[in-house]
Amino acid sequence: MAPLTAAAAPATRPYTAGFWLMCLSSFLFFASFNLLLPELPDHLTRLGGGEYKGFIIALFTLTAGLSRPFSGKLADTVGRIPVMVFGSLVCFICGFFYPFALTVTGFLGLRLLHGFSTGFKPTGTAAFIADIVPVARRGEAMGLLGVTGSLGMAAGPAFGSWVAEHYSLNTMFYCSSGLALLSLLVQGTLTETLPKAQRQRFRFSLLKLNWSEVLEPRVFAPALITLLCLFPYGAVLTVIPDQSRLLGLAGPTKGLFYICFTVASLAVRLVAGKSSDTYGRVAVLRWSAGVLAAGLALLVWAPSVPVFLAGAVVFGLGTGLNSPTLYAWTIDLSHPERRGRGVATMYIALETGIGLGALLAGWVFDNQPGRLPWVHAASLASVLGALAFLLLRRPDEVPAHAA
């Protein structure tokens, strides 16, 4: 990869107080809903819905994806902070209701509602960060934001399993709600970044969408890569708890896959962000797709715990390369006045990929251990499709309007 020579913005470091507060809010938010993930499959099985494990992730991502066009439009009209507040508020409320969802239907309905949280909060966060960082440091800033989110994703499952084991499942649900409340309180210290000239008071007519407000055509390429590369994530979230148990990982070691995955992802995110600022988004994404494919190949063939965890590490490295680069590329291609919608389009692709991966994984796996390799093989095929597209794609320059 040859370094890019056209750095359009000054090399000012973007680490303002608002940036770090947003990182803290992101950490708390991601910890909140990821805290539940390791325990939900067994919880659903105890409720009598073991055959619906694929819906735990799929329903969550369904409403997240459906709400993205609304959150994108509202972020560009009402403001970044109100959109984030609504998402955190949904997360806070849902945590309190899980102990009362004692039927399969009630539980799945709550998962459907919970998805609105990620439909709103990350959309506002990405647009807010894009507003306050210089373009020349955009990839690096998204890498830092990703580090804090990933720390939340890593700490959440480990903390959730510990709370459930030492206290109770209901205590775990209330802890999830409490973390969302803390994220909400941090957002109350921030200043809105949407220019006053663009801001409107909320009115229900803003929820009426034209087709042009649903998807941002400028970001089609990063959205497609997002869908293809996040498909495996939905599949992995669905089957890894069962695969871990089948390999003898239980109790304190139950979340070991998530820890290895997240630590590897964290280790590479800052390098990935800086690299995409230097060498270009497409070039880094090509490497990330290759690393993701290697990790999934290890999971297809995972006869033992060491190989299984090696797959987690390699898959985490690929994700760490992939995620901040996709965020930065999406923002590069988005017009400032439609930045919220550009980010929302990328998130629609993300939720679609995760949801389809979860649904296919649940259908293929069907609680039959011999089918696990087929789940990972389908994910590998999706990533290879992304790699083929990227190899045929010309590298993108940062558009003048994005600077």
GUGUVEX-457375 format. One record per residue (C-alpha): residue in one letter; chain; x, y, z. Coordinates in pm, whole numbers, plus 50000, padded with zeros to 5 digits. Last residue first. Layout:
<guros>
<guro "A", "A", <X, Y, Z>> ...
</guros>
This chain:
<guros>
<guro "A", "A", <48675, 51800, 50435>> <guro "A", "A", <48378, 51593, 50326>> <guro "H", "A", <48271, 51840, 50057>> <guro "A", "A", <48606, 51798, 49874>> <guro "P", "A", <48551, 51423, 49839>> <guro "V", "A", <48812, 51199, 50009>> <guro "E", "A", <48971, 50990, 49735>> <guro "D", "A", <48832, 50642, 49681>> <guro "P", "A", <49044, 50340, 49586>> <guro "R", "A", <48919, 50168, 49269>> <guro "R", "A", <48701, 49867, 49341>> <guro "L", "A", <48764, 49524, 49185>> <guro "L", "A", <48965, 49400, 49483>> <guro "L", "A", <48700, 49547, 49713>> <guro "F", "A", <48416, 49355, 49546>> <guro "A", "A", <48610, 49026, 49563>> <guro "L", "A", <48688, 49083, 49931>> <guro "A", "A", <48321, 49147, 50009>> <guro "G", "A", <48223, 48820, 49839>> <guro "L", "A", <48495, 48641, 50035>> <guro "V", "A", <48336, 48779, 50352>> <guro "S", "A", <47996, 48630, 50263>> <guro "A", "A", <48148, 48291, 50173>> <guro "L", "A", <48324, 48278, 50511>> <guro "S", "A", <47993, 48343, 50689>> <guro "A", "A", <47834, 48050, 50505>> <guro "A", "A", <48131, 47834, 50607>> <guro "H", "A", <48089, 47944, 50970>> <guro "V", "A", <47731, 47817, 50980>> <guro "W", "A", <47826, 47500, 50792>> <guro "P", "A", <48093, 47420, 51050>> <guro "L", "A", <47826, 47433, 51325>> <guro "R", "A", <47605, 47171, 51160>> <guro "G", "A", <47740, 46872, 51350>> <guro "P", "A", <47639, 47036, 51678>> <guro "Q", "A", <47263, 47013, 51600>> <guro "N", "A", <47069, 47283, 51791>> <guro "D", "A", <46902, 47400, 51464>> <guro "F", "A", <47244, 47509, 51332>> <guro "V", "A", <47125, 47599, 50981>> <guro "W", "A", <46812, 47787, 51091>> <guro "G", "A", <46973, 47964, 51387>> <guro "A", "A", <47277, 48059, 51177>> <guro "L", "A", <47059, 48182, 50891>> <guro "L", "A", <46859, 48404, 51126>> <guro "A", "A", <47166, 48540, 51304>> <guro "G", "A", <47352, 48614, 50981>> <guro "L", "A", <47046, 48780, 50831>> <guro "G", "A", <47012, 49000, 51139>> <guro "I", "A", <47381, 49092, 51152>> <guro "G", "A", <47389, 49181, 50782>> <guro "T", "A", <47065, 49376, 50792>> <guro "E", "A", <47175, 49557, 51108>> <guro "L", "A", <47503, 49662, 50947>> <guro "A", "A", <47337, 49760, 50618>> <guro "I", "A", <47090, 49976, 50808>> <guro "Y", "A", <47388, 50112, 51003>> <guro "M", "A", <47559, 50225, 50683>> <guro "T", "A", <47239, 50395, 50574>> <guro "A", "A", <47209, 50563, 50915>> <guro "V", "A", <47562, 50702, 50882>> <guro "G", "A", <47471, 50856, 50547>> <guro "R", "A", <47143, 50981, 50687>> <guro "G", "A", <47317, 51154, 50976>> <guro "R", "A", <47573, 51305, 50739>> <guro "R", "A", <47307, 51450, 50510>> <guro "E", "A", <47401, 51819, 50554>> <guro "P", "A", <47770, 51727, 50572>> <guro "H", "A", <47752, 51531, 50242>> <guro "S", "A", <47846, 51168, 50303>> <guro "L", "A", <48135, 51001, 50116>> <guro "D", "A", <48401, 51067, 50380>> <guro "I", "A", <48151, 50978, 50656>> <guro "T", "A", <48100, 50631, 50509>> <guro "W", "A", <48473, 50581, 50461>> <guro "A", "A", <48541, 50680, 50823>> <guro "Y", "A", <48281, 50440, 50963>> <guro "L", "A", <48401, 50158, 50735>> <guro "T", "A", <48762, 50217, 50843>> <guro "P", "A", <48668, 50217, 51210>> <guro "S", "A", <48503, 49872, 51173>> <guro "N", "A", <48726, 49672, 50941>> <guro "L", "A", <49072, 49661, 51098>> <guro "G", "A", <48930, 49578, 51440>> <guro "T", "A", <48693, 49324, 51284>> <guro "G", "A", <48982, 49148, 51111>> <guro "L", "A", <49181, 49137, 51435>> <guro "G", "A", <48877, 49002, 51620>> <guro "F", "A", <48831, 48721, 51366>> <guro "V", "A", <49200, 48635, 51414>> <guro "V", "A", <49163, 48629, 51794>> <guro "A", "A", <48834, 48436, 51796>> <guro "G", "A", <48973, 48180, 51548>> <guro "A", "A", <49271, 48131, 51780>> <guro "L", "A", <49014, 48077, 52058>> <guro "F", "A", <48854, 47790, 51866>> <guro "V", "A", <49193, 47649, 51768>> <guro "P", "A", <49302, 47648, 52135>> <guro "V", "A", <48962, 47508, 52254>> <guro "S", "A", <48972, 47207, 52024>> <guro "P", "A", <48833, 47068, 51698>> <guro "A", "A", <48772, 47410, 51540>> <guro "W", "A", <48765, 47373, 51161>> <guro "V", "A", <48497, 47612, 51040>> <guro "L", "A", <48615, 47844, 51317>> <guro "L", "A", <48968, 47854, 51172>> <guro "A", "A", <48828, 47940, 50828>> <guro "L", "A", <48628, 48218, 50994>> <guro "G", "A", <48947, 48373, 51126>> <guro "A", "A", <49119, 48352, 50787>> <guro "A", "A", <48821, 48515, 50615>> <guro "L", "A", <48825, 48801, 50866>> <guro "V", "A", <49197, 48852, 50794>> <guro "G", "A", <49135, 48872, 50419>> <guro "A", "A", <48843, 49112, 50468>> <guro "S", "A", <49062, 49334, 50686>> <guro "W", "A", <49339, 49348, 50427>> <guro "R", "A", <49099, 49460, 50155>> <guro "L", "A", <48942, 49707, 50397>> <guro "V", "A", <49281, 49872, 50454>> <guro "A", "A", <49327, 49936, 50081>> <guro "V", "A", <48970, 50059, 50041>> <guro "R", "A", <48997, 50318, 50320>> <guro "G", "A", <49319, 50485, 50212>> <guro "Y", "A", <49688, 50448, 50295>> <guro "T", "A", <49740, 50725, 50550>> <guro "D", "A", <49400, 50791, 50710>> <guro "S", "A", <49322, 50420, 50668>> <guro "S", "A", <49642, 50333, 50855>> <guro "K", "A", <49564, 50569, 51142>> <guro "G", "A", <49228, 50405, 51203>> <guro "A", "A", <49360, 50053, 51165>> <guro "V", "A", <49650, 50112, 51401>> <guro "L", "A", <49408, 50243, 51663>> <guro "R", "A", <49177, 49946, 51611>> <guro "V", "A", <49440, 49670, 51622>> <guro "A", "A", <49469, 49586, 51990>> <guro "L", "A", <49102, 49655, 52053>> <guro "S", "A", <48992, 49389, 51807>> <guro "A", "A", <49230, 49135, 51958>> <guro "V", "A", <49099, 49214, 52307>> <guro "T", "A", <48741, 49187, 52177>> <guro "F", "A", <48775, 48846, 52016>> <guro "C", "A", <48970, 48697, 52305>> <guro "I", "A", <48712, 48828, 52556>> <guro "Y", "A", <48415, 48717, 52347>> <guro "F", "A", <48559, 48366, 52308>> <guro "L", "A", <48629, 48346, 52682>> <guro "G", "A", <48266, 48422, 52774>> <guro "K", "A", <48188, 48077, 52916>> <guro "T", "A", <48525, 48054, 53094>> <guro "P", "A", <48385, 48165, 53432>> <guro "G", "A", <48108, 47901, 53415>> <guro "A", "A", <48141, 47689, 53104>> <guro "L", "A", <48387, 47621, 52822>> <guro "G", "A", <48381, 47245, 52755>> <guro "L", "A", <48403, 47249, 52376>> <guro "L", "A", <48027, 47189, 52347>> <guro "R", "A", <47966, 47481, 52584>> <guro "S", "A", <48169, 47720, 52369>> <guro "Q", "A", <47989, 47603, 52055>> <guro "D", "A", <47654, 47668, 52222>> <guro "P", "A", <47748, 48022, 52331>> <guro "I", "A", <47918, 48079, 51991>> <guro "V", "A", <47610, 47996, 51784>> <guro "T", "A", <47405, 48318, 51769>> <guro "L", "A", <47676, 48579, 51825>> <guro "V", "A", <47885, 48411, 51553>> <guro "A", "A", <47604, 48422, 51296>> <guro "G", "A", <47534, 48789, 51363>> <guro "Y", "A", <47905, 48869, 51335>> <guro "P", "A", <47939, 48666, 51016>> <guro "F", "A", <47683, 48889, 50836>> <guro "L", "A", <47882, 49194, 50949>> <guro "C", "A", <48135, 49168, 50663>> <guro "L", "A", <47877, 49134, 50384>> <guro "L", "A", <47647, 49408, 50516>> <guro "T", "A", <47931, 49650, 50593>> <guro "I", "A", <48086, 49591, 50250>> <guro "L", "A", <47753, 49682, 50089>> <guro "A", "A", <47714, 49992, 50306>> <guro "P", "A", <48071, 50104, 50229>> <guro "A", "A", <47990, 50090, 49854>> <guro "F", "A", <47640, 50242, 49868>> <guro "V", "A", <47751, 50552, 50061>> <guro "R", "A", <47659, 50822, 49806>> <guro "P", "A", <47314, 50663, 49759>> <guro "E", "A", <47193, 50776, 50105>> <guro "L", "A", <46899, 50553, 50198>> <guro "V", "A", <46567, 50629, 50368>> <guro "E", "A", <46541, 51002, 50302>> <guro "S", "A", <46525, 50966, 49923>> <guro "W", "A", <46233, 50727, 49973>> <guro "N", "A", <46039, 51005, 50139>> <guro "L", "A", <45989, 50971, 50511>> <guro "K", "A", <45716, 51086, 50749>> <guro "L", "A", <45870, 51088, 51096>> <guro "L", "A", <45934, 51462, 51062>> <guro "S", "A", <45555, 51509, 51056>> <guro "F", "A", <45557, 51403, 51421>> <guro "R", "A", <45716, 51727, 51527>> <guro "F", "A", <46054, 51784, 51685>> <guro "R", "A", <46172, 52142, 51684>> <guro "Q", "A", <46407, 52214, 51395>> <guro "R", "A", <46782, 52255, 51371>> <guro "Q", "A", <46958, 52328, 51042>> <guro "A", "A", <47037, 52696, 51105>> <guro "K", "A", <47140, 52609, 51460>> <guro "P", "A", <47428, 52398, 51330>> <guro "L", "A", <47418, 52035, 51457>> <guro "T", "A", <47688, 52009, 51725>> <guro "E", "A", <47472, 52003, 52042>> <guro "T", "A", <47670, 52057, 52361>> <guro "L", "A", <47741, 51764, 52593>> <guro "T", "A", <47685, 51726, 52971>> <guro "G", "A", <47343, 51558, 52932>> <guro "Q", "A", <47507, 51286, 52723>> <guro "V", "A", <47689, 51168, 53035>> <guro "L", "A", <47355, 51123, 53215>> <guro "L", "A", <47220, 50900, 52937>> <guro "S", "A", <47527, 50678, 52946>> <guro "L", "A", <47478, 50644, 53323>> <guro "L", "A", <47114, 50545, 53265>> <guro "A", "A", <47221, 50281, 53013>> <guro "L", "A", <47460, 50138, 53273>> <guro "G", "A", <47176, 50118, 53524>> <guro "S", "A", <46948, 49930, 53283>> <guro "S", "A", <47212, 49664, 53223>> <guro "C", "A", <47264, 49637, 53598>> <guro "Y", "A", <46888, 49583, 53637>> <guro "F", "A", <46899, 49293, 53389>> <guro "M", "A", <47195, 49136, 53571>> <guro "T", "A", <47012, 49165, 53901>> <guro "N", "A", <46721, 48979, 53738>> <guro "L", "A", <46955, 48697, 53636>> <guro "S", "A", <47070, 48656, 53993>> <guro "Y", "A", <47360, 48718, 54230>> <guro "H", "A", <47690, 48534, 54190>> <guro "E", "A", <47626, 48358, 53857>> <guro "A", "A", <47412, 48628, 53695>> <guro "V", "A", <47649, 48903, 53812>> <guro "W", "A", <47955, 48719, 53679>> <guro "S", "A", <47785, 48644, 53345>> <guro "G", "A", <47690, 49010, 53306>> <guro "F", "A", <48037, 49137, 53398>> <guro "A", "A", <48204, 48916, 53136>> <guro "P", "A", <47939, 48998, 52875>> <guro "G", "A", <47960, 49376, 52938>> <guro "A", "A", <48335, 49416, 52976>> <guro "A", "A", <48409, 49306, 52621>> <guro "M", "A", <48132, 49500, 52446>> <guro "G", "A", <48208, 49802, 52665>> <guro "L", "A", <48575, 49780, 52576>> <guro "S", "A", <48463, 49748, 52214>> <guro "G", "A", <48272, 50074, 52237>> <guro "T", "A", <48573, 50246, 52391>> <guro "V", "A", <48806, 50111, 52123>> <guro "G", "A", <48559, 50197, 51847>> <guro "L", "A", <48558, 50560, 51954>> <guro "L", "A", <48937, 50554, 51938>> <guro "G", "A", <48930, 50396, 51592>> <guro "M", "A", <48670, 50646, 51477>> <guro "A", "A", <48907, 50921, 51588>> <guro "E", "A", <49199, 50765, 51400>> <guro "G", "A", <48990, 50730, 51083>> <guro "R", "A", <48876, 51091, 51107>> <guro "R", "A", <49219, 51239, 51178>> <guro "A", "A", <49270, 51410, 50840>> <guro "V", "A", <48899, 51494, 50829>> <guro "P", "A", <48915, 51708, 51142>> <guro "V", "A", <48701, 51594, 51439>> <guro "I", "A", <48396, 51767, 51590>> <guro "D", "A", <48113, 51705, 51341>> <guro "A", "A", <48220, 51349, 51260>> <guro "I", "A", <48202, 51268, 51632>> <guro "F", "A", <47843, 51395, 51654>> <guro "A", "A", <47738, 51205, 51338>> <guro "A", "A", <47886, 50882, 51477>> <guro "T", "A", <47716, 50930, 51814>> <guro "G", "A", <47375, 51019, 51670>> <guro "T", "A", <47367, 50701, 51463>> <guro "P", "A", <47510, 50496, 51753>> <guro "K", "A", <47220, 50600, 51986>> <guro "F", "A", <46921, 50564, 51752>> <guro "G", "A", <46880, 50218, 51598>> <guro "T", "A", <47090, 50076, 51880>> <guro "S", "A", <46816, 50163, 52129>> <guro "F", "A", <46532, 50073, 51893>> <guro "G", "A", <46651, 49712, 51917>> <guro "H", "A", <46517, 49687, 52272>> <guro "L", "A", <46161, 49693, 52137>> <guro "L", "A", <46211, 49373, 51935>> <guro "R", "A", <46397, 49208, 52223>> <guro "L", "A", <46097, 49295, 52440>> <guro "G", "A", <45864, 49122, 52197>> <guro "L", "A", <46090, 48817, 52200>> <guro "F", "A", <46068, 48799, 52579>> <guro "G", "A", <45692, 48852, 52587>> <guro "T", "A", <45633, 48585, 52323>> <guro "V", "A", <45859, 48334, 52498>> <guro "T", "A", <45683, 48401, 52827>> <guro "L", "A", <45818, 48544, 53153>> <guro "A", "A", <45890, 48898, 53035>> <guro "F", "A", <45867, 49058, 53383>> <guro "P", "A", <46238, 49023, 53465>> <guro "Y", "A", <46318, 49172, 53120>> <guro "F", "A", <46119, 49491, 53191>> <guro "F", "A", <46377, 49691, 53384>> <guro "G", "A", <46645, 49653, 53116>> <guro "C", "A", <46397, 49771, 52854>> <guro "I", "A", <46360, 50113, 53017>> <guro "F", "A", <46732, 50200, 53023>> <guro "C", "A", <46793, 50076, 52668>> <guro "V", "A", <46500, 50283, 52541>> <guro "L", "A", <46638, 50588, 52724>> <guro "S", "A", <46982, 50535, 52569>> <guro "G", "A", <46834, 50545, 52219>> <guro "F", "A", <46619, 50851, 52295>> <guro "V", "A", <46916, 51039, 52439>> <guro "M", "A", <47129, 50966, 52132>> <guro "V", "A", <46866, 51107, 51895>> <guro "P", "A", <46819, 51413, 52117>> <guro "I", "A", <47199, 51467, 52112>> <guro "R", "A", <47253, 51461, 51734>> <guro "G", "A", <46994, 51723, 51651>> <guro "V", "A", <46636, 51787, 51540>> <guro "T", "A", <46701, 51800, 51164>> <guro "D", "A", <47007, 51596, 51059>> <guro "A", "A", <46991, 51361, 51361>> <guro "L", "A", <46615, 51332, 51303>> <guro "K", "A", <46670, 51215, 50945>> <guro "G", "A", <46930, 50958, 51048>> <guro "S", "A", <46723, 50836, 51344>> <guro "F", "A", <46420, 50790, 51118>> <guro "P", "A", <46613, 50608, 50845>> <guro "R", "A", <46780, 50391, 51114>> <guro "S", "A", <46458, 50278, 51286>> <guro "L", "A", <46399, 49979, 51059>> <guro "G", "A", <46757, 49858, 51109>> <guro "A", "A", <46743, 49872, 51489>> <guro "T", "A", <46396, 49719, 51478>> <guro "L", "A", <46528, 49419, 51285>> <guro "T", "A", <46862, 49407, 51472>> <guro "F", "A", <46695, 49318, 51801>> <guro "L", "A", <46462, 49074, 51628>> <guro "A", "A", <46758, 48894, 51464>> <guro "I", "A", <46980, 48883, 51773>> <guro "I", "A", <46749, 48690, 52005>> <guro "F", "A", <46560, 48551, 51702>> <guro "G", "A", <46831, 48295, 51625>> <guro "K", "A", <46766, 48135, 51964>> <guro "Y", "A", <46406, 48054, 51867>> <guro "E", "A", <46431, 47674, 51896>> <guro "G", "A", <46517, 47708, 52265>> <guro "G", "A", <46187, 47881, 52335>> <guro "G", "A", <46062, 47705, 52649>> <guro "L", "A", <46131, 47983, 52902>> <guro "R", "A", <46435, 47787, 53017>> <guro "T", "A", <46560, 47790, 52656>> <guro "L", "A", <46515, 48167, 52640>> <guro "H", "A", <46729, 48207, 52953>> <guro "D", "A", <46993, 47973, 52810>> <guro "P", "A", <47018, 48185, 52493>> <guro "L", "A", <47002, 48513, 52692>> <guro "E", "A", <47294, 48454, 52930>> <guro "P", "A", <47591, 48531, 52704>> <guro "L", "A", <47419, 48837, 52548>> <guro "L", "A", <47296, 49037, 52847>> <guro "L", "A", <47600, 49254, 52919>> <guro "N", "A", <47606, 49342, 52549>> <guro "F", "A", <47309, 49574, 52606>> <guro "S", "A", <47462, 49787, 52880>> <guro "A", "A", <47830, 49753, 52795>> <guro "F", "A", <47761, 49912, 52458>> <guro "F", "A", <47590, 50209, 52623>> <guro "L", "A", <47850, 50257, 52896>> <guro "F", "A", <48142, 50254, 52651>> <guro "S", "A", <47959, 50486, 52409>> <guro "S", "A", <47893, 50738, 52688>> <guro "L", "A", <48260, 50730, 52781>> <guro "C", "A", <48363, 50785, 52418>> <guro "M", "A", <48118, 51075, 52396>> <guro "L", "A", <48274, 51226, 52707>> <guro "W", "A", <48617, 51187, 52545>> <guro "F", "A", <48510, 51370, 52229>> <guro "G", "A", <48332, 51645, 52419>> <guro "A", "A", <48645, 51708, 52627>> <guro "T", "A", <48840, 51755, 52304>> <guro "Y", "A", <49064, 51487, 52154>> <guro "P", "A", <49060, 51579, 51787>> <guro "R", "A", <49436, 51610, 51735>> <guro "T", "A", <49504, 51873, 51474>> <guro "A", "A", <49687, 51736, 51172>> <guro "P", "A", <49544, 52001, 50942>> <guro "A", "A", <49294, 51890, 50680>> <guro "A", "A", <49322, 51787, 50315>> <guro "A", "A", <49601, 51537, 50337>> <guro "A", "A", <49673, 51456, 49974>> <guro "T", "A", <49972, 51223, 49953>> <guro "L", "A", <49811, 50891, 50032>> <guro "P", "A", <50064, 50630, 50142>> <guro "A", "A", <50137, 50341, 49905>> <guro "M", "A", <50000, 50000, 50000>> 
</guros>
